[in-house]
């Protein structure tokens, strides 16, 4: 009987360690892709016991049609909190919720302050490219983290205030600079920049590829060529994450210049001197001024 009791206790002890690979009491926050990763890093920086991990590889940009890998699922298995952009960006969320129904999910865009731009019946998810909406995402993530991790609430609040102050300065500088631009019409690579355009009173005159990786039809190319030729300043803004082939074809046909505009969707995990969101938005501002002034 004693042997049976000991065997039963051993089985219970072994089972209690199954189902999770967590090896410590740290709070593990997983983010869906790079913009959410930057937000989480700024909100949690310097807070002991809080780990931030980005789910997708550094080279993965917008999560259009992204399929979760077995390694992604293992990462989520050890997560306490999963931060997503929302608005349809993470098309794999049904699979995540089904696999991990108890996982705490923070939808950064789920706040009344963010009013999505609609493309038909579908919201455009690139809201972080409005600095104002980026601030609302940061505030929303911070508020949810304070609810889920009250022990660090004061630290989250302090980091958030510091970061929002930095973003406010960034927005003010960008508004002053873009207000002085002589030309406001832009042709972009894909539908990543309507929020940036709306905030800084730019006009997206045409889009080269509606979906990244989908070559424009001859009719679409002809329409874009006509639009470019009618503009006083012919410039095309490409994205460093995607092939510029279609933009180069348009440039040859119209004499347009090509400039890179960064949607800030890719980046390394915690490299030394990591370029942060404000740095990369200021680089975008310099590009806009160079192209449109």
ZADRENTOR-480864 format. One record per residue: x, y, z of N, C-alpha, C in turn. Coordinates in steps of 0.02 Angstrom, whole numbers, padded with zeros to 5 digits, always signed. Layout:
N
XYZXYZXYZ;...
END
This chain:
293
+00041-00060+00000+00000+00000+00000+00043+00064+00000;+00098+00063+00040+00142+00120+00043+00174+00133-00025;+00194+00077-00059+00224+00085-00125+00175+00116-00174;+00112+00094-00169+00060+00122-00214+00049+00196-00202;+00049+00216-00139+00040+00287-00122+00098+00328-00148;+00160+00303-00139+00219+00338-00163+00218+00345-00239;+00197+00290-00272+00193+00291-00345+00142+00342-00369;+00084+00345-00335+00032+00393-00352+00057+00464-00343;+00091+00478-00287+00117+00544-00275+00169+00564-00328;+00209+00515-00349+00260+00529-00400+00227+00548-00466;+00173+00511-00484+00137+00525-00547+00106+00594-00544;+00075+00612-00487+00044+00678-00480+00096+00733-00485;+00154+00722-00453+00207+00771-00456+00232+00781-00527;+00240+00726-00565+00264+00730-00633+00213+00765-00677;+00148+00751-00667+00096+00782-00707+00091+00856-00694;+00105+00876-00632+00100+00947-00616+00150+00989-00653;+00203+00959-00679+00253+00995-00717+00240+00995-00791;+00187+00961-00814+00172+00956-00885+00128+01014-00907;+00129+01026-00973+00084+01076-01002+00113+01145-01006;+00171+01156-00980+00202+01223-00984+00277+01216-00981;+00311+01254-01021+00384+01253-01021+00414+01310-00979;+00373+01347-00943+00398+01403-00904+00442+01376-00847;+00500+01408-00840+00548+01385-00791+00558+01435-00734;+00522+01491-00736+00530+01540-00683+00465+01577-00675;+00465+01625-00629+00405+01664-00614+00403+01729-00652;+00447+01739-00700+00445+01801-00739+00379+01806-00777;+00358+01868-00788+00300+01881-00831+00326+01882-00903;+00301+01836-00944+00322+01832-01014+00269+01863-01059;+00288+01918-01092+00244+01952-01139+00268+01936-01209;+00223+01910-01250+00239+01896-01320+00201+01947-01363;+00234+01975-01413+00202+02023-01458+00197+01992-01527;+00146+02013-01565+00133+01980-01629+00183+01999-01684;+00203+02063-01686+00252+02084-01735+00284+02149-01712;+00330+02176-01753+00378+02225-01730+00348+02289-01699;+00296+02320-01728+00270+02381-01695+00246+02368-01624;+00214+02311-01613+00191+02294-01545+00250+02279-01499;+00302+02250-01528+00363+02236-01490+00395+02301-01464;+00399+02351-01508+00428+02415-01487+00386+02447-01432;+00320+02444-01439+00276+02472-01387+00289+02438-01320;+00289+02371-01321+00297+02333-01259+00365+02347-01227;+00418+02351-01268+00485+02366-01241+00487+02433-01206;+00455+02483-01236+00456+02550-01206+00415+02553-01142;+00360+02516-01139+00318+02516-01080+00349+02478-01022;+00390+02427-01038+00415+02383-00985+00490+02392-00972;+00523+02438-01007+00596+02442-01002+00619+02453-00930;+00668+02412-00911+00697+02418-00845+00657+02387-00789;+00600+02356-00804+00559+02327-00751+00581+02254-00740;+00604+02240-00681+00630+02174-00664+00575+02121-00668;+00592+02063-00695+00546+02007-00697+00497+02008-00754;+00503+02055-00800+00459+02059-00858+00500+02047-00921;+00481+01997-00958+00516+01978-01020+00471+01992-01079;+00499+02022-01131+00462+02036-01192+00494+01998-01250;+00453+01960-01286+00477+01919-01342+00433+01934-01402;+00464+01944-01460+00425+01953-01521+00413+01886-01554;+00351+01874-01574+00332+01808-01600+00363+01794-01668;+00357+01843-01714+00376+01830-01783+00450+01847-01795;+00481+01814-01844+00552+01827-01858+00564+01900-01878;+00626+01924-01870+00641+01995-01884+00624+02017-01955;+00629+01971-02004+00617+01991-02073+00544+01991-02092;+00500+01966-02049+00428+01965-02065+00399+02035-02053;+00366+02061-02104+00337+02128-02098+00264+02125-02077;+00221+02160-02115+00149+02156-02100+00127+02083-02105;+00081+02064-02062+00064+01993-02056+00010+01972-02107;+00014+02000-02168-00033+01980-02219-00024+01906-02234;-00076+01866-02221-00075+01794-02237-00020+01755-02200;+00006+01782-02145+00058+01746-02108+00029+01684-02076;+00064+01628-02082+00044+01565-02053+00089+01549-01993;+00057+01535-01936+00096+01518-01877+00135+01454-01887;+00197+01453-01863+00239+01394-01867+00234+01355-01802;+00256+01292-01801+00259+01254-01738+00300+01290-01684;+00354+01325-01706+00395+01362-01658+00356+01421-01629;+00315+01453-01670+00272+01507-01644+00225+01481-01591;+00195+01423-01603+00148+01394-01555+00183+01377-01490;+00245+01354-01494+00283+01339-01433+00296+01403-01393;+00311+01457-01429+00322+01522-01396+00259+01544-01360;+00202+01538-01393+00138+01559-01362+00120+01514-01303;+00142+01451-01305+00126+01405-01251+00156+01428-01185;+00212+01464-01188+00245+01486-01127+00229+01559-01110;+00184+01590-01149+00169+01661-01139+00117+01670-01084;+00123+01726-01048+00071+01747-01001+00022+01796-01035;+00050+01839-01078+00010+01891-01111+00032+01894-01184;-00017+01902-01229-00003+01908-01300-00031+01975-01324;+00013+02019-01348-00007+02085-01371-00012+02085-01447;-00070+02105-01472-00081+02106-01545-00101+02177-01567;-00093+02190-01631-00115+02254-01660-00191+02255-01668;-00220+02199-01689-00291+02196-01702-00310+02225-01769;-00375+02237-01779-00403+02263-01842-00389+02216-01901;-00385+02151-01886-00375+02102-01938-00303+02089-01958;-00255+02124-01928-00185+02114-01945-00164+02042-01932;-00183+02015-01874-00164+01947-01855-00220+01899-01877;-00216+01877-01939-00270+01834-01965-00271+01765-01934;-00220+01749-01894-00215+01683-01864-00245+01679-01794;-00280+01730-01771-00301+01733-01701-00350+01678-01682;-00392+01656-01729-00438+01601-01713-00400+01539-01691;-00345+01526-01726-00304+01468-01709-00272+01476-01640;-00249+01536-01624-00218+01549-01559-00269+01540-01503;-00328+01569-01511-00380+01565-01459-00402+01493-01449;-00407+01456-01503-00427+01385-01498-00375+01344-01461;-00311+01357-01476-00258+01318-01445-00245+01339-01373;-00252+01405-01357-00237+01430-01290-00294+01474-01265;-00349+01444-01246-00408+01483-01226-00397+01525-01164;-00347+01509-01123-00335+01547-01062-00281+01601-01070;-00253+01607-01129-00201+01657-01141-00231+01727-01137;-00200+01771-01099-00223+01840-01094-00201+01878-01156;-00249+01908-01190-00235+01943-01253-00250+02017-01245;-00203+02059-01265-00212+02131-01266-00216+02154-01339;-00273+02180-01359-00283+02207-01426-00268+02281-01423;-00211+02301-01450-00188+02371-01443-00236+02421-01475;-00271+02401-01528-00315+02447-01564-00386+02447-01538;-00400+02407-01488-00468+02402-01460-00479+02457-01409;-00486+02518-01435-00497+02576-01393-00538+02626-01433;-00586+02660-01403-00629+02706-01442-00592+02764-01472;-00532+02779-01449-00494+02835-01477-00468+02820-01547;-00465+02756-01566-00442+02737-01633-00501+02723-01677;-00509+02763-01729-00563+02754-01777-00532+02729-01842;-00541+02666-01860-00506+02638-01918-00530+02668-01985;-00483+02674-02030-00499+02692-02100-00522+02628-02135;-00580+02631-02165-00610+02572-02196-00592+02568-02270;-00577+02508-02292-00568+02493-02363-00623+02444-02382;-00680+02472-02403-00739+02432-02411-00765+02414-02342;-00772+02349-02329-00795+02326-02264-00737+02305-02219;-00676+02317-02240-00617+02293-02204-00578+02353-02176;-00562+02352-02111-00522+02407-02083-00450+02402-02104;-00419+02459-02118-00347+02460-02130-00313+02455-02062;-00268+02405-02052-00240+02395-01986-00177+02434-01969;-00151+02475-02015-00086+02507-02006-00090+02570-01963;-00124+02565-01907-00139+02625-01867-00078+02655-01833;-00026+02614-01820+00033+02639-01784+00070+02693-01824;+00056+02700-01889+00090+02751-01929+00059+02820-01922;+00004+02825-01884-00016+02889-01856+00015+02893-01787;+00054+02945-01775+00087+02950-01709+00035+02956-01654;-00020+02991-01668-00074+02998-01619-00103+02930-01602;-00116+02890-01653-00144+02823-01641-00093+02777-01608;-00029+02787-01625+00024+02748-01591+00022+02763-01516;+00012+02826-01498+00006+02844-01427-00053+02811-01395;-00111+02808-01430-00170+02776-01402-00158+02701-01394;-00122+02671-01439-00105+02600-01431-00062+02589-01370;-00012+02632-01361+00032+02626-01303-00007+02634-01238;-00051+02684-01235-00091+02695-01175-00137+02636-01161;-00166+02608-01214-00211+02551-01206-00173+02489-01181;-00115+02475-01212-00075+02418-01189-00056+02428-01116;-00034+02488-01098-00014+02502-01029-00070+02491-00980;-00130+02515-00997-00187+02508-00952-00203+02434-00941;-00200+02395-00994-00215+02323-00987-00161+02288-00947;-00098+02307-00957-00044+02276-00919-00051+02292-00844;-00073+02353-00828-00082+02371-00758-00138+02329-00725;-00188+02312-00765-00242+02268-00739-00217+02197-00729;-00177+02172-00777-00155+02102-00775-00096+02091-00729;-00057+02143-00717+00004+02139-00676+00007+02198-00628;-00039+02200-00579-00043+02259-00535+00020+02271-00494;+00060+02219-00484+00121+02228-00444+00168+02278-00477;+00165+02283-00544+00209+02329-00581+00171+02389-00609;+00111+02401-00584+00068+02453-00613+00102+02522-00612;+00133+02540-00557+00164+02606-00552+00222+02613-00603;+00260+02560-00611+00316+02562-00658+00290+02568-00730;+00239+02530-00747+00210+02535-00814+00184+02606-00826;+00152+02635-00777+00124+02702-00785+00180+02754-00797;+00234+02748-00759+00289+02795-00766+00322+02789-00835;+00336+02726-00856+00368+02716-00922+00322+02742-00978;+00257+02732-00970+00209+02753-01021+00207+02829-01026;+00206+02863-00970+00206+02937-00971+00269+02963-01005;+00326+02932-00992+00388+02954-01023+00386+02943-01099;+00361+02885-01119+00360+02869-01190+00308+02912-01228;+00250+02921-01198+00199+02963-01230+00223+03035-01237;+00260+03059-01189+00289+03126-01194+00338+03130-01253;+00377+03078-01262+00424+03075-01319+00385+03073-01385;+00331+03034-01387+00291+03030-01449+00255+03095-01463;+00234+03130-01412+00201+03195-01422+00249+03245-01454;+00311+03246-01430+00362+03290-01460+00374+03271-01533;+00377+03206-01547+00386+03181-01615+00329+03205-01660;+00267+03197-01637+00209+03216-01678+00210+03292-01692;+00226+03331-01641+00227+03404-01650+00279+03424-01702;+00337+03393-01699+00390+03409-01746+00370+03389-01817;+00338+03331-01824+00318+03308-01890+00262+03352-01918;+00216+03374-01875+00162+03417-01899+00189+03484-01923;+00236+03513-01887+00265+03578-01908+00301+03570-01975;+00340+03517-01981+00381+03508-02041+00338+03491-02102;+00288+03447-02095+00247+03429-02153+00200+03486-02173;+00182+03529-02126+00140+03586-02143+00174+03633-02191;+00240+03633-02192+00278+03678-02235+00295+03648-02303;+00275+03585-02314+00290+03553-02378+00254+03589-02435;+00289+03599-02491+00259+03632-02548+00209+03586-02584;+00221+03521-02582+00178+03473-02617+00155+03420-02567;+00093+03397-02575+00064+03351-02526+00040+03285-02556;+00047+03277-02623+00025+03215-02656+00080+03162-02653;+00062+03102-02632+00111+03048-02629+00083+02986-02663;+00128+02948-02694+00111+02882-02723+00150+02831-02682;+00114+02786-02649+00145+02738-02603+00145+02668-02632;+00186+02626-02602+00193+02557-02627+00130+02516-02615;+00106+02515-02552+00043+02481-02538+00005+02519-02485;-00051+02491-02462-00097+02528-02420-00074+02533-02348;-00011+02552-02337+00016+02557-02270+00012+02626-02240;+00002+02678-02281+00013+02746-02257-00048+02792-02254;-00110+02768-02257-00166+02815-02253-00171+02850-02186;-00151+02818-02131-00154+02851-02066-00101+02905-02060;-00041+02891-02085+00011+02942-02086-00011+03001-02129;-00039+02986-02187-00062+03039-02232-00117+03081-02199;-00165+03048-02166-00220+03085-02135-00195+03130-02079;-00147+03105-02040-00123+03145-01983-00083+03207-02006;-00046+03199-02060-00002+03254-02081-00027+03287-02145;-00092+03277-02160-00126+03312-02215-00092+03302-02282;-00072+03240-02294-00046+03220-02360-00102+03186-02398;-00095+03181-02463-00145+03150-02505-00114+03090-02541;-00141+03030-02527-00117+02970-02563-00152+02969-02631;-00114+02991-02682-00143+02998-02749-00151+02931-02783;-00107+02884-02768-00110+02817-02799-00071+02768-02757;-00086+02704-02767-00051+02649-02732-00026+02601-02786;+00038+02582-02783+00068+02540-02834+00040+02469-02831;+00042+02439-02772+00016+02371-02762-00034+02372-02705;-00095+02353-02718-00145+02351-02665-00127+02300-02611;-00100+02243-02633-00076+02192-02587-00003+02179-02602;+00041+02179-02552+00112+02167-02564+00123+02099-02598;+00164+02099-02650+00178+02037-02685+00130+02022-02742;+00078+02063-02748+00030+02055-02802+00044+02108-02855;+00070+02086-02912+00088+02133-02965+00026+02171-02989;+00032+02236-03000-00024+02274-03028-00041+02251-03098;-00104+02253-03116-00126+02236-03183-00104+02290-03232;-00104+02276-03297-00088+02328-03346-00134+02389-03340;-00197+02377-03325-00244+02432-03316-00225+02475-03255;-00206+02441-03201-00186+02477-03140-00121+02517-03152;-00074+02487-03188-00012+02522-03204-00027+02584-03246;-00071+02577-03295-00088+02633-03339-00120+02690-03298;-00164+02672-03251-00198+02722-03211-00147+02758-03166;-00099+02721-03138-00048+02752-03095-00002+02797-03136;+00015+02775-03195+00057+02817-03239+00021+02883-03254;-00043+02879-03269-00082+02940-03283-00083+02986-03222;-00092+02956-03163-00092+02997-03101-00024+03030-03090;+00029+02991-03098+00096+03019-03087+00111+03076-03136;+00094+03066-03198+00108+03118-03248+00071+03183-03235;+00016+03179-03198-00023+03239-03183+00002+03276-03121;+00048+03245-03084+00072+03276-03021+00128+03325-03035;+00131+03381-02999+00185+03429-03008+00253+03402-02988;+00253+03357-02938+00315+03323-02917+00301+03248-02921;+00338+03214-02965+00326+03143-02975+00374+03102-02932;+00348+03075-02877+00388+03033-02833+00348+02971-02815;+00383+02916-02806+00353+02853-02784+00389+02831-02721;+00350+02815-02669+00379+02792-02606+00374+02716-02602;+00432+02684-02602+00435+02611-02595+00444+02594-02521;+00442+02529-02506+00453+02505-02437+00512+02458-02437;+00558+02465-02389+00619+02425-02390+00607+02350-02383;+00547+02331-02359+00532+02261-02349+00510+02224-02412;+00497+02262-02466+00468+02231-02526+00507+02250-02588;+00499+02209-02640+00533+02221-02704+00509+02285-02736;+00555+02327-02761+00536+02390-02794+00522+02381-02869;+00516+02320-02894+00513+02307-02966+00457+02347-02999;+00396+02344-02972+00340+02380-03003+00351+02455-03001;+00379+02480-02945+00393+02552-02940+00446+02573-02991;+00496+02531-03003+00548+02547-03051+00519+02550-03122;+00471+02506-03137+00437+02508-03202+00400+02574-03210;+00365+02595-03159+00329+02659-03161+00377+02718-03168;+00433+02714-03133+00482+02769-03136+00510+02776-03207;+00523+02720-03241+00549+02723-03309+00498+02755-03357;+00434+02741-03344+00381+02766-03388+00366+02840-03377;+00378+02864-03317+00356+02932-03300+00413+02979-03282;+00472+02952-03270+00527+02995-03246+00522+03010-03172;+00480+02974-03137+00471+02986-03065+00533+02964-03026;+00546+02997-02971+00599+02977-02925+00571+02929-02874;+00615+02884-02849+00595+02834-02800+00628+02851-02733;+00588+02850-02680+00613+02861-02612+00587+02806-02567;+00627+02782-02519+00601+02731-02471+00563+02764-02414;+00506+02736-02398+00467+02758-02340+00455+02696-02296;+00474+02701-02234+00477+02642-02190+00412+02634-02151;+00376+02577-02160+00316+02565-02119+00331+02538-02049;+00395+02530-02034+00418+02510-01967+00386+02443-01947;+00394+02393-01989+00365+02328-01974+00417+02274-01964;+00481+02289-01975+00533+02239-01966+00589+02268-01924;+00624+02223-01890+00681+02245-01849+00706+02189-01806;+00767+02195-01783+00798+02144-01741+00772+02149-01669;+00776+02093-01635+00756+02091-01565+00812+02116-01520;+00801+02173-01489+00847+02202-01440+00920+02205-01462;+00936+02230-01522+01006+02241-01537+01032+02302-01500;+01097+02308-01497+01125+02368-01466+01106+02430-01507;+01089+02484-01472+01069+02546-01505+01012+02536-01555;+00962+02498-01533+00906+02481-01577+00871+02544-01602;+00863+02553-01669+00824+02611-01693+00752+02605-01669;+00729+02654-01633+00662+02651-01604+00612+02685-01651;+00548+02678-01633+00494+02707-01674+00506+02781-01688;+00520+02823-01638+00531+02894-01653+00588+02906-01702;+00643+02868-01696+00700+02876-01742+00679+02862-01814;+00641+02808-01822+00623+02787-01890+00568+02833-01919;+00525+02859-01877+00475+02907-01902+00509+02973-01922;+00560+02993-01884+00597+03054-01903+00634+03043-01969;+00659+02982-01980+00691+02967-02044+00639+02971-02101;+00578+02948-02088+00524+02955-02137+00510+03029-02151;+00510+03069-02098+00498+03141-02108+00551+03172-02153;+00614+03155-02142+00668+03181-02184+00659+03160-02256;+00637+03098-02266+00624+03074-02334+00568+03113-02367;+00514+03125-02331+00458+03164-02358+00479+03235-02377;+00518+03266-02333+00541+03334-02346+00585+03336-02407;+00631+03288-02412+00677+03285-02470+00638+03274-02535;+00587+03232-02533+00550+03214-02593+00500+03267-02615;+00469+03301-02567+00411+03343-02583+00425+03418-02576;+00481+03437-02548+00493+03509-02536+00512+03544-02601;
END
